[in-house]
Amino acid sequence: MKFSGKPGARCGCCLALFIVPGITLVMFLWSILHPGNPTFSIEKTRFPAVLKFDHKGLNNSSSSSGQLNDTTISLQLTLYNGNRIEGIHYDNVNLNLSYVFTNPNARGHPLRREYSPIDHTTIPAFYQGHRKRAISWVDFSAKKVNWTEVRGLLYSTNNTLIFRLDLATTMRFMINEWNTKTRELIVGANVEISYSGYYQVIDVLSKTT
């Protein structure tokens, strides 16, 4: 009996049957051994002490003094684990909020930004499954900030305010019942607030060690 087709073609098909699964296996092992870091974002903010307008754009000057005296700053934070199979164990997530200002009296650097600590808080340790999104509102007490002075600066010049959020935690990736070594995750983000209460997140920086 003779086989139809050329011997070279049959060898090529056989070789492909080994190469394709091999490449798939290598990519799978690479993803396990090199899991991706979670992504961090600030989805929403609440700054009652500086809001001149409400969410509809209407003047908020007639609002109660209690609202303007509410010095709580609230941020909705999101951590997204985009890995296909790896979960993440987070230890306590430490959060520090600072007020960013320009010091005109700084020697040699009149436009240098400086940071005034406002408050810090902690999110307790938790586990996050693969391709899961963890969302949490976090409150900071900002009684140290001179809000009367801040509002005066903000409204008179249509200026913007910048607040700095720093996140630090340690984490371990979990693959089935196996945990990787501990990594340190450090994230920093500047939140810019306009006089109308609108905001944007700028200069998001993160690193792991």
Buried (B, 14 or more C-beta within 10 A) or exposed (E): EEEEEEEEEEEEEEEEEEEEEEEEEEEEEEBBEEBEBBBBBBEEBBBBBBBBBEEEEEEBEEEEEEEBEBBBBBBBBBBBBBBEBBBBBBBEBBBBBBBBBEEEEEEEEEEEEEBEEBBEEEBEEBEBBBEBBBEEEBEBBBEEBEBEEBBEBBBEEEEBBBBBBBBBBBBBBBBEEEEBEEBEBBBBBBBBBBBBBBBEBEEBEBEEE
